[in-house]
Amino acid sequence: MKLIQWMDSNARKMKWYDISLVKLTVFFTTLFLVTAFPVFRDFALGISWQIYLVIAIVLMLPLLKKMFF
């Protein structure tokens, strides 16, 4: 439980650009893994694009709920 409280307190300290930096860090780390390690590339390219679309929609639903409802 203390981990969640620690994450909440640190998230409140973040500015809008910090969230963007986290997104960019994840993006470029993913690109690094895909280009540096063939296992990650084969895994990422071996999955159908529809699976990625379903995952994106499922992960987007809580955000849309918070933004519009």
C-alpha positions in Angstrom: 0.0 0.0 0.0 2.9 2.4 0.7 4.0 2.0 -2.9 0.7 3.3 -4.2 0.7 6.2 -1.8 4.3 7.1 -2.8 3.4 7.0 -6.5 0.3 9.2 -5.9 2.4 11.8 -4.0 5.0 11.9 -6.7 2.5 12.1 -9.5 1.0 15.2 -7.9 4.4 16.9 -8.0 4.6 16.4 -11.8 4.0 19.2 -14.3 2.3 18.7 -17.7 5.7 18.3 -19.4 6.8 15.6 -17.0 4.0 13.4 -18.2 5.1 14.0 -21.8 8.7 13.2 -20.9 7.5 9.9 -19.4 5.6 9.0 -22.6 8.7 9.9 -24.8 10.9 7.8 -22.5 8.7 4.8 -22.9 8.5 5.3 -26.7 12.2 5.6 -27.2 12.9 2.7 -24.8 10.6 0.5 -26.8 12.3 1.6 -30.0 15.6 0.7 -28.5 14.4 -2.8 -27.4 13.0 -3.5 -30.8 16.1 -2.4 -32.7 18.8 -3.8 -30.3 17.3 -7.2 -29.5 15.9 -9.4 -32.4 13.7 -11.3 -29.9 11.7 -8.1 -29.1 11.4 -7.2 -32.8 10.2 -10.7 -33.7 7.7 -10.6 -30.8 6.4 -7.1 -31.7 6.1 -7.8 -35.4 4.7 -11.3 -34.9 1.5 -10.0 -33.2 -1.4 -8.9 -35.4 -2.2 -5.2 -35.6 -5.7 -5.9 -34.4 -4.4 -7.1 -31.1 -2.6 -3.8 -30.6 -5.7 -1.9 -31.5 -7.8 -3.8 -29.0 -5.1 -3.2 -26.3 -5.0 0.5 -27.1 -8.8 0.8 -26.9 -9.0 -1.1 -23.6 -6.3 1.1 -22.1 -7.9 4.3 -23.5 -11.4 3.6 -21.9 -10.5 4.7 -18.3 -8.9 7.9 -19.6 -11.9 8.7 -21.8 -14.2 8.0 -18.8 -12.3 10.5 -16.6 -12.2 13.1 -19.3 -15.8 13.1 -20.4 -18.0 11.4 -17.8 
